[in-house]
Amino acid sequence: MTSHFDNAPREPIRFAYWVPNVSGGLVISKIPQRTGWDAEYNRKLAQIAEEAGFDYGLTQIRFTAGYGAEYQHESVAFSHALLAATTRLKVIAALLPGPWHPTLAAKQIATISQLTEGRIAVNIVSGWFSGEFRAIGEPWLDHDERYRRSEEFIRSLRGIWTQDNFTFRGDFYRYSDYTLKPKPAQPLPEIFQGGSSRAARDMAARVSDWYFTNGGTPETIRAQVDDIRAKSAETGNHPRIGVNAFVIARDSEAEARAVLQEIIDHADPDAVKAFGHEVKNAGKASPEGEGNWAKSSFEDLVQYNDGFKTNLIGTPDQIAERILALKDAGADLALLAFLHFQEDVAYFGAHVIPRVRALEAARDRRAEAA
Ligand SMILES: Cc1cc2nc3c(=O)[nH]c(=O)nc-3n(C[C@H](O)[C@H](O)[C@H](O)COP(=O)(O)O)c2cc1C
């Protein structure tokens, strides 16, 4: 039997973009950004992205200001607004176990799924920002406890969405003969997860449809893919892989590199250091000391999710080649952030996606001939 995972390298790689629903863009830098966080900017961006060939938009959940993100729109409500403004794009709403309870989340998302013919998906984030939890009076669990709770959250969501008389006895959530009506539209909302530590990877191999990881080189992505594949062979669940990247695509490599330098030169050092300190609550706080941000330098931390490490910085040809290398390493999706979202997403759609598709087609022809 083949799974979607076995076939993945032959499927076109998918593209998602970070929805800038929090202020300040996706870099901790004072460089001027032509990116808005408001509804009007984002509706237009979603339409541009859909037209450009993007499959998904990913919203963020943030309850308090965090290192530049002074204003934050809530992710589920915002996702619905973007779905209402588009016709094909899928929108991934971020959910944070703790503030969210699976009962409410399952019902909210089922309704949005019904309203949008199944274009809503969810990203279960396990959290890194203890100060935020303190501010809203939520208990802050240890690293691996957060993932135990997230796994129960995902099992609860899936159980509620797929079963009548759902019964579940967890340490965090309990259900007795619960039947949700109506259930979500088909296809069921896909379940993504953010996080890359040992606990995150084990959770992915057990319950997630998609595993999102911070930026990295093809080698570091391959190591995570191999690790998950080994676990998946035991569990029978084969998550697809999404990799974060910050894209700077310009007509010349020198131009693109100059933009990167300018972003780093304008970094807000105190905010970057404070963010670096806080995220050590994530990957580095895991028992094995791996995971997101465990090995990030000051420059890496200027982009929230290590997106410079993926090196999608250069000409459209260079970027397309590097996306194919990521795909060879096992990536099924590239999750992308930009400096000036509307114009950069349009440029990416016009100049990079067609090159990626041409390279994929050439590769498929070679594979068929072989
Ligand atoms: C693609 C992606 C999206 C994320 N989105 C959010 C978010 O919206 N809000 C949030 O608090 N954390 C978010 N996170 C952080 C994760 O919840 C998690 O805390 C972090 O990746 C650390 O994981 P680790 O401890 O397994 O290394 C995201 C992470 C990734 C990779």
The ligand as a Gaussian input file, in Angstrom:
#p B3LYP/6-31G(d) Opt

LIG

0 1
 C        4.767000      27.318000      11.263000
 C        4.680000      27.636000      12.706000
 C        3.642000      28.462000      13.146000
 C        3.525000      28.810000      14.484000
 N        2.544000      29.656000      14.859000
 C        2.473000      30.048000      16.144000
 C        1.475000      30.978000      16.566000
 O        0.656000      31.459000      15.775000
 N        1.446000      31.335000      17.873000
 C        2.334000      30.824000      18.784000
 O        2.259000      31.185000      19.940000
 N        3.283000      29.940000      18.417000
 C        3.371000      29.549000      17.132000
 N        4.354000      28.660000      16.752000
 C        5.283000      28.116000      17.766000
 C        4.972000      26.689000      18.160000
 O        3.764000      26.636000      18.846000
 C        6.020000      26.097000      19.086000
 O        5.924000      26.704000      20.326000
 C        7.405000      26.326000      18.619000
 O        7.522000      26.001000      17.276000
 C        8.425000      25.537000      19.442000
 O        8.331000      24.209000      19.180000
 P        9.330000      23.167000      19.850000
 O        9.315000      23.423000      21.306000
 O        8.744000      21.839000      19.496000
 O       10.653000      23.362000      19.225000
 C        4.469000      28.287000      15.414000
 C        5.495000      27.460000      14.973000
 C        5.615000      27.133000      13.639000
 C        6.750000      26.240000      13.193000

